[in-house]
Amino acid sequence: MNRNFNIKLVLLAATIAMMVAGSALAEVNLRWSPGDTITLAPGDTSRLSIHIDDVINFRTIEVTVQYDTTVITSLGGDSGALYANSGYFVFDGFEEEPGSWHAYAVIMGAGEYLTGPGELLYWDFKGLAEGQSPITSVQVVLYDEVSPPVQIPDVMLDNATVIVHDPLSATMDTPAANGFLQVAPNPFNPRARISFDLARDSFARLSVFDMRGRQVAVLYDGLATTGALAVDWNGTDDAGRTQPGGVYLFQLETNAGIARAKGILVK
């Protein structure tokens, strides 16, 4: 009986060890807040924060991020509320180069560490010109609380997107063959309706372009009769591939000329 009891204890200990090891190896997912897509107007400022939702212990975060300097400009950043409100001595820094920034925060006291969830870092930026800037996570590192600290494996931070867009220009309709080219709703997700009104029968070609000038899809190509016509776009290209969030240009060509309107696909 005692032998069986000892065997059960050994099996229980092995099971617990496996569970602890499995949890230690689990992927840690950081996230951008308020979300992975932010839209602002040229001249406006905004903030992206990096958050952790997992309940784990750590001392250090180190992140390197790249962005498009033609669309946004950095206003600097700092360690987040989880570090700032910890009461510990924090060694931190925010270093910038054109198109990238590198931020870090470290708890310096022996035996001291933080436990998630909470805000780790934040970054302020300003919109410069209409366009879309990927926010690319080049390096994301967390170190645990042991001495000496060990890098926590499989720490992930998905990329984000900043869309700079003038809302007045986005909602402005453009005359098209005695009618108007309209995009509604705007912004949209996952589908927009593009509509126009023709005064007479005409050839019509309705195309979608991204902000790089690349043709994404042709929504209509043929004869259009007098009156109203509406075509839906579901955010995919001609091959059926889903397109990223951002600003898109809708162009209508008719016998009366060319009309354009902008729309924002939000992901």
C-alpha positions in Angstrom: 0.0 0.0 0.0 2.8 2.4 0.9 4.6 1.4 -2.3 1.5 2.3 -4.4 1.1 5.5 -2.6 4.8 6.5 -3.3 4.3 5.6 -7.0 1.3 7.9 -7.1 3.3 10.7 -5.5 6.0 10.3 -8.1 3.5 10.3 -10.9 1.8 13.4 -9.5 5.1 15.2 -9.1 6.1 14.3 -12.7 2.7 15.6 -14.0 3.1 18.9 -12.1 6.6 19.3 -13.5 5.4 18.7 -17.0 2.6 21.3 -16.5 5.0 23.9 -15.2 7.5 23.2 -18.0 4.7 23.5 -20.6 3.4 26.8 -19.2 7.0 28.1 -19.2 7.3 27.3 -22.8 3.9 28.7 -23.9 4.0 31.6 -26.3 3.7 35.1 -24.8 1.6 37.4 -26.9 2.0 41.2 -26.4 -0.4 43.5 -28.1 -0.8 47.1 -29.3 -3.3 49.3 -27.6 -5.8 50.8 -28.4 -5.6 48.4 -31.4 -3.5 47.2 -34.3 -4.9 49.9 -36.7 -5.1 53.6 -35.9 -6.5 56.3 -38.2 -5.6 60.0 -37.7 -5.6 63.2 -39.8 -2.5 65.0 -41.0 -1.2 67.2 -38.1 -3.0 65.1 -35.4 -1.1 63.2 -32.7 -1.8 59.7 -31.3 -0.3 57.1 -29.1 0.3 53.3 -29.4 1.1 51.3 -26.2 2.5 47.8 -25.8 0.6 45.7 -23.3 1.0 42.3 -21.8 -2.1 40.3 -20.8 -0.3 37.1 -19.5 0.2 36.7 -15.8 4.0 36.1 -15.8 7.0 37.5 -14.0 9.6 39.5 -15.8 12.2 42.2 -15.2 13.1 43.6 -18.7 11.4 44.5 -22.0 13.3 45.5 -25.1 11.6 46.4 -28.4 12.8 47.7 -31.8 10.1 49.1 -34.2 10.2 50.5 -37.7 7.8 52.9 -39.4 7.3 55.0 -42.5 8.7 58.6 -42.1 6.9 59.9 -45.1 3.5 59.2 -43.3 4.2 59.8 -39.6 6.9 61.3 -37.4 7.9 60.1 -33.9 7.3 62.3 -30.9 9.1 60.0 -28.5 8.1 57.5 -25.9 8.8 56.0 -22.5 8.2 53.0 -20.2 4.5 52.3 -19.5 2.4 52.4 -16.4 3.3 48.9 -15.2 6.9 50.1 -14.8 6.2 53.7 -13.8 3.8 52.7 -11.0 5.8 49.8 -9.7 7.7 51.7 -7.0 10.9 50.1 -8.1 14.0 51.7 -9.6 13.6 51.5 -13.4 16.5 51.9 -15.9 14.8 52.8 -19.2 15.5 54.6 -22.4 13.9 55.5 -25.8 16.4 55.8 -28.7 15.5 56.9 -32.2 16.9 56.8 -35.7 15.0 57.9 -38.9 12.3 55.3 -39.4 12.9 53.3 -36.2 13.0 53.4 -32.5 14.4 51.2 -29.7 13.0 51.2 -26.2 13.8 49.3 -23.1 12.9 49.2 -19.4 14.6 47.2 -16.6 13.8 46.6 -13.0 17.2 47.1 -11.2 16.6 46.0 -7.6 17.8 42.5 -6.6 15.0 40.1 -6.4 12.5 42.6 -7.7 10.3 42.0 -10.8 6.9 42.8 -12.3 3.9 40.6 -13.0 1.5 41.2 -15.9 -0.9 42.3 -17.1 -0.3 46.0 -17.8 1.2 48.6 -20.1 4.9 48.1 -20.8 5.9 50.9 -23.2 4.2 53.7 -25.1 5.0 55.7 -28.3 3.6 59.1 -29.4 3.6 60.1 -33.1 2.1 62.7 -35.4 0.5 62.3 -38.8 2.4 64.0 -41.7 0.8 63.1 -45.0 -2.0 60.9 -46.2 -0.9 57.3 -46.5 -0.4 54.1 -44.6 2.6 53.2 -42.4 3.2 49.7 -41.3 4.4 49.5 -37.7 6.9 46.6 -37.8 8.2 44.8 -34.7 11.8 44.0 -35.5 12.9 42.9 -32.0 10.8 42.0 -29.0 12.5 40.6 -25.9 11.4 39.8 -22.3 13.7 38.6 -19.5 12.4 36.7 -16.5 12.9 37.4 -12.8 15.6 34.8 -12.0 19.2 35.7 -11.3 20.9 35.9 -13.7 17.8 36.8 -15.9 16.9 34.4 -18.7 15.3 35.4 -21.9 11.6 34.3 -22.1 11.1 32.3 -25.3 8.5 32.8 -27.9 7.5 36.4 -27.2 5.3 37.8 -30.0 4.1 41.3 -30.9 2.1 41.5 -34.1 2.7 44.4 -36.5 0.3 47.3 -36.5 -0.8 50.0 -39.1 -1.2 53.7 -38.9 -3.4 55.3 -41.5 -3.1 59.1 -42.0 -6.1 60.4 -43.8 -8.0 63.7 -44.1 -11.6 62.8 -43.3 -12.9 65.8 -45.3 -11.3 64.6 -48.5 -12.4 61.0 -47.8 -16.1 61.9 -47.7 -16.0 64.4 -50.6 -17.9 63.1 -53.6 -16.5 63.7 -57.1 -18.7 64.5 -60.1 -19.0 61.6 -62.6 -21.0 62.0 -65.8 -23.5 64.3 -64.3 -23.7 62.3 -61.1 -21.5 61.6 -58.1 -19.1 58.8 -57.1 -19.9 57.8 -53.6 -18.4 55.3 -51.1 -20.5 54.2 -48.2 -20.0 53.4 -45.4 -16.7 55.2 -45.1 -14.6 54.0 -43.3 -15.8 50.4 -44.0 -15.3 46.9 -42.8 -15.6 44.4 -44.4 -17.6 45.8 -47.4 -18.3 49.1 -49.1 -20.8 50.1 -51.8 -19.5 52.3 -54.6 -22.3 54.1 -56.4 -22.7 56.6 -59.3 -25.4 58.0 -61.4 -25.2 58.4 -65.2 -27.2 61.0 -67.3 -27.0 58.8 -70.3 -25.8 55.3 -71.4 -22.0 55.2 -71.3 -19.0 52.9 -71.1 -17.9 52.6 -67.5 -14.9 51.1 -65.8 -14.7 51.2 -62.0 -11.3 50.3 -60.5 -9.7 50.1 -57.1 -6.1 51.4 -56.5 -4.0 51.3 -53.3 -1.9 54.3 -52.1 1.1 53.1 -54.1 -0.9 53.5 -57.3 -1.2 49.7 -57.8 -4.5 48.6 -59.4 -6.0 46.2 -56.9 -9.3 45.2 -58.6 -11.7 46.1 -61.4 -15.3 46.2 -60.1 -17.1 47.0 -63.3 -16.1 47.1 -66.9 -18.7 47.5 -69.6 -21.8 49.4 -70.8 -23.8 51.1 -68.0 -27.3 52.3 -68.7 -28.8 55.7 -67.7 -29.5 56.0 -64.0 -28.0 54.8 -60.7 -25.5 51.9 -60.5 -24.0 50.4 -57.3 -21.1 47.9 -57.0 -19.9 46.3 -53.8 -16.2 45.8 -52.9 -15.3 43.2 -50.2 -11.7 44.2 -49.7 -10.1 41.6 -52.0 -8.1 41.9 -55.2 -9.0 40.4 -58.6 -7.4 37.1 -57.5 -9.6 36.9 -54.3 -6.8 37.8 -51.9 -7.7 39.8 -48.9 -6.2 43.3 -48.9 -4.7 45.0 -45.8 -6.5 47.9 -44.0 -5.7 51.3 -45.4 -6.7 54.1 -47.8 -7.9 53.0 -51.3 -8.7 55.1 -54.3 -11.8 54.3 -56.4 -11.7 55.5 -60.0 -14.6 55.6 -62.4 -13.9 56.1 -66.2 -16.8 57.0 -68.4 -17.4 58.8 -71.7 -17.8 62.0 -69.7 -14.4 61.8 -68.0 -12.8 60.4 -64.9 -14.0 60.6 -61.3 -12.3 59.5 -58.1 -13.2 59.0 -54.4 -11.3 57.7 -51.4 -12.3 55.1 -48.9 -10.7 53.6 -45.8 -10.7 49.9 -45.2 -10.4 49.3 -41.5 -9.1 46.0 -40.2 
